[in-house]
Amino acid sequence: MGKKQEEAVKTPIKATSPRGRSFRVNAHDLEGRIAELEAGLAEARANLDAISTLLDKMSRG
């Protein structure tokens, strides 16, 4: 990672929660959380595909 990228990751980001209170979060923490959410989304999509396949097979008899 370049020096500018490392500085960007260390820089806190000011965010506003849904309830209107401000808080600071580290960009690195956000990257990790986003990766977790993307992995969960991929798993959910795979489950939906499997369910769809089963329903198709059941409907055909």
Backbone bond lengths (Angstrom), bond angles and torsions (degrees), N, CA, C in turn:
res aa  C-N    CA-C-N  psi(-1)  N-CA   C-N-CA  omega(-1)  CA-C   N-CA-C  phi
1 M - - - 1.454 - - 1.527 108.06 -
2 G 1.314 117.05 137.33 1.449 121.32 178.55 1.515 112.00 -73.11
3 K 1.337 115.12 166.28 1.465 119.96 -176.67 1.528 111.53 -61.52
4 K 1.337 117.04 -41.56 1.471 119.85 179.89 1.525 110.96 -64.87
5 Q 1.339 116.79 -39.25 1.463 119.82 179.03 1.521 110.86 -65.14
6 E 1.345 116.44 -41.56 1.463 119.66 178.98 1.520 110.96 -62.51
7 E 1.335 116.50 -40.51 1.458 120.09 178.33 1.522 110.79 -65.08
8 A 1.329 116.28 -38.39 1.465 119.95 -179.85 1.523 110.79 -65.35
9 V 1.330 116.65 -38.27 1.466 120.39 179.87 1.526 110.41 -67.31
10 K 1.327 117.28 -37.22 1.462 121.06 -178.25 1.522 112.60 -77.00
11 T 1.320 117.04 -19.12 1.457 120.81 -176.54 1.524 110.09 -72.88
12 P 1.323 117.48 123.82 1.470 119.09 176.72 1.531 110.62 -67.01
13 I 1.289 115.77 145.45 1.457 121.73 178.29 1.518 107.59 -107.59
14 K 1.308 117.43 129.69 1.461 120.27 177.50 1.525 107.54 -82.99
15 A 1.278 115.72 126.98 1.458 121.04 -178.70 1.523 108.81 -130.36
16 T 1.304 115.61 162.21 1.457 120.88 177.64 1.517 108.26 -118.16
17 S 1.308 115.66 127.04 1.452 119.98 179.44 1.524 109.35 -73.61
18 P 1.322 117.08 164.44 1.470 119.75 178.43 1.527 113.40 -58.60
19 R 1.322 116.49 -23.14 1.468 119.57 -179.14 1.522 112.02 -90.22
20 G 1.325 117.47 4.26 1.446 120.73 174.50 1.513 116.01 90.41
21 R 1.329 118.41 -0.79 1.464 120.53 178.30 1.523 108.92 -88.16
22 S 1.313 116.44 136.52 1.463 120.35 177.97 1.521 110.07 -80.87
23 F 1.297 116.10 148.15 1.454 121.57 173.80 1.523 107.77 -151.91
24 R 1.311 115.87 162.39 1.463 120.12 179.50 1.522 108.42 -109.91
25 V 1.315 114.43 141.84 1.454 119.82 179.21 1.521 107.78 -136.72
26 N 1.305 116.70 143.11 1.450 121.95 -179.55 1.527 109.08 -80.18
27 A 1.325 117.32 137.48 1.463 121.70 -178.95 1.524 110.83 -59.55
28 H 1.328 117.34 -34.45 1.461 120.57 179.18 1.528 110.64 -64.58
29 D 1.325 117.02 -40.19 1.463 121.30 177.10 1.521 110.65 -62.55
30 L 1.327 116.19 -39.96 1.463 120.03 178.71 1.520 111.27 -63.77
31 E 1.330 117.00 -41.60 1.461 120.55 179.50 1.522 110.64 -59.33
32 G 1.326 116.47 -43.30 1.460 120.39 179.22 1.516 111.92 -64.66
33 R 1.309 116.21 -42.78 1.474 120.32 -179.82 1.522 110.92 -66.15
34 I 1.338 116.44 -40.63 1.465 120.39 178.30 1.523 110.11 -62.98
35 A 1.332 117.29 -41.13 1.468 120.89 177.94 1.527 110.78 -61.58
36 E 1.336 116.95 -41.68 1.468 120.70 177.52 1.524 111.17 -62.33
37 L 1.323 116.51 -43.80 1.462 120.64 -179.94 1.524 111.39 -65.03
38 E 1.340 117.01 -40.38 1.460 120.40 178.67 1.523 111.10 -64.91
39 A 1.334 117.21 -38.69 1.463 120.83 177.71 1.525 110.41 -64.82
40 G 1.319 116.82 -42.08 1.464 120.66 177.40 1.514 111.96 -64.10
41 L 1.318 116.26 -38.90 1.462 120.86 178.24 1.525 110.85 -65.42
42 A 1.326 117.21 -41.66 1.463 120.75 178.12 1.528 110.61 -62.32
43 E 1.331 116.69 -40.70 1.463 120.57 178.41 1.529 110.68 -65.29
44 A 1.320 117.01 -41.99 1.464 120.81 179.10 1.528 110.80 -63.25
45 R 1.327 116.58 -41.04 1.474 119.96 177.94 1.521 111.18 -63.43
46 A 1.334 116.72 -41.12 1.463 120.40 178.14 1.526 110.37 -63.09
47 N 1.328 117.10 -40.64 1.465 120.71 177.75 1.524 111.09 -63.70
48 L 1.328 116.88 -41.73 1.467 120.13 178.54 1.521 111.28 -64.07
49 D 1.328 117.11 -39.28 1.463 120.33 177.22 1.524 110.91 -63.17
50 A 1.332 116.87 -41.81 1.463 120.81 179.21 1.525 110.83 -64.75
51 I 1.319 116.88 -42.60 1.469 121.11 178.14 1.518 110.27 -63.44
52 S 1.320 116.72 -43.13 1.460 121.15 179.40 1.527 110.83 -61.39
53 T 1.329 116.68 -42.28 1.462 120.99 178.64 1.526 110.69 -63.07
54 L 1.330 116.80 -44.32 1.466 120.27 178.58 1.524 111.66 -62.33
55 L 1.324 116.83 -42.47 1.464 120.12 179.46 1.522 111.40 -64.71
56 D 1.323 116.80 -38.39 1.466 120.06 177.10 1.521 110.82 -62.56
57 K 1.333 116.79 -44.14 1.465 120.86 179.39 1.524 111.19 -64.46
58 M 1.338 116.60 -40.35 1.461 120.48 -179.54 1.524 111.12 -67.80
59 S 1.319 117.23 -37.62 1.464 119.90 -177.81 1.525 111.77 -71.64
60 R 1.328 116.93 -25.29 1.468 120.49 179.20 1.528 111.61 -81.87
61 G 1.307 116.20 -17.53 1.457 119.93 176.06 1.438 112.44 99.50
